[in-house]
Amino acid sequence: MGRRRENRWQPPEHPEVERPRAYSLSEDARGPDVCHAVTPVPVWAWIQFPTFHVRVKAFAKSWTRDAVMVEWAQFGQQANAWVWRSAVKHRTLRADIDRRSPENAPH
């Protein structure tokens, strides 16, 4: 007969540590007249947390004259925040680079 395994994995007994949340601009700070993207635009964005800043690969989903709402993956989950427009720069997706390369041009 088989023997019961005593050393099976068990989940930790302590609660999971709460992850830091990114700061997001208030409605007054970001301003009126929000434009929403039909297709999200790939961007680099500086995200501010309570104790640090980090530059992430994100997608711009909405924007105003002064701010951009970006969405990115954080700790395996979707996160979003409104950041100042100056904290966001366009980026090119790898598929877009491959399509523009000279080797892929028609001969």
C-alpha positions as CSV (number, residue, x, y, z in Angstrom):
1,M,0.0,0.0,0.0
2,G,1.0,3.6,-0.6
3,R,2.1,5.8,2.3
4,R,0.7,9.3,3.0
5,R,3.2,12.0,2.2
6,E,3.9,14.2,5.2
7,N,5.8,16.9,3.4
8,R,3.1,18.1,1.0
9,W,3.1,21.8,0.1
10,Q,0.7,24.0,2.1
11,P,-0.1,27.6,1.6
12,P,1.5,30.1,4.0
13,E,-0.4,30.7,7.2
14,H,0.2,34.4,7.3
15,P,-1.9,36.8,5.2
16,E,-0.4,38.2,2.0
17,V,1.4,41.5,2.3
18,E,-0.7,44.4,0.8
19,R,0.9,45.7,-2.4
20,P,1.6,49.4,-2.8
21,R,-0.9,51.3,-4.8
22,A,0.2,53.9,-7.5
23,Y,-0.8,57.5,-7.0
24,S,-3.3,58.8,-9.5
25,L,-4.2,62.4,-10.3
26,S,-7.5,63.8,-9.0
27,E,-10.3,64.8,-11.4
28,D,-9.5,68.5,-10.8
29,A,-5.8,67.9,-11.6
30,R,-6.3,66.0,-14.9
31,G,-8.9,68.5,-16.2
32,P,-12.0,68.3,-18.3
33,D,-12.6,67.0,-21.9
34,V,-11.4,63.4,-21.6
35,C,-10.6,61.7,-24.9
36,H,-10.8,57.9,-25.0
37,A,-8.6,55.8,-27.3
38,V,-10.3,53.5,-29.7
39,T,-7.1,51.4,-29.7
40,P,-4.8,51.8,-26.6
41,V,-1.5,53.5,-27.5
42,P,1.7,51.8,-26.3
43,V,3.7,54.1,-24.0
44,W,6.5,54.3,-21.4
45,A,5.1,55.9,-18.2
46,W,6.6,57.0,-15.0
47,I,4.4,55.7,-12.1
48,Q,4.6,57.1,-8.6
49,F,4.2,55.0,-5.6
50,P,4.3,56.1,-1.9
51,T,8.0,55.3,-1.6
52,F,9.4,55.0,-5.1
53,H,8.9,55.8,-8.8
54,V,9.1,53.2,-11.6
55,R,9.1,53.4,-15.4
56,V,6.7,50.8,-16.9
57,K,5.6,49.6,-20.3
58,A,2.0,50.7,-20.4
59,F,-0.9,51.6,-22.7
60,A,-2.5,55.1,-22.9
61,K,-6.3,54.5,-22.6
62,S,-7.5,58.1,-22.2
63,W,-6.1,61.6,-22.0
64,T,-6.8,65.3,-21.4
65,R,-4.7,68.3,-22.2
66,D,-2.7,67.8,-19.1
67,A,-2.8,64.1,-18.1
68,V,-2.9,60.6,-19.4
69,M,-4.6,57.5,-18.0
70,V,-2.2,54.6,-18.4
71,E,-2.8,50.9,-17.8
72,W,0.0,48.4,-17.1
73,A,0.6,45.0,-15.5
74,Q,1.5,45.2,-11.8
75,F,2.3,42.1,-9.7
76,G,0.4,40.0,-12.4
77,Q,-2.7,42.1,-12.3
78,Q,-4.0,45.0,-14.3
79,A,-3.4,48.4,-12.8
80,N,-4.2,51.9,-14.0
81,A,-3.6,55.5,-12.9
82,W,-3.8,59.1,-14.2
83,V,-0.3,60.6,-14.6
84,W,0.9,63.9,-15.9
85,R,1.4,64.1,-19.6
86,S,5.1,64.8,-19.3
87,A,5.5,61.4,-17.5
88,V,4.5,59.6,-20.7
89,K,6.5,58.9,-23.9
90,H,5.4,56.9,-27.0
91,R,7.0,53.5,-27.5
92,T,7.0,51.1,-30.4
93,L,5.8,47.5,-30.2
94,R,8.1,44.8,-31.5
95,A,5.5,43.8,-34.1
96,D,5.5,47.3,-35.5
97,I,9.3,47.3,-35.7
98,D,9.3,44.0,-37.6
99,R,6.7,45.3,-40.1
100,R,8.9,48.4,-40.9
101,S,12.2,46.6,-41.2
102,P,13.8,46.6,-44.7
103,E,14.0,42.8,-44.9
104,N,10.2,42.7,-44.8
105,A,9.7,45.2,-47.6
106,P,8.3,43.8,-50.9
107,H,10.9,43.2,-53.6
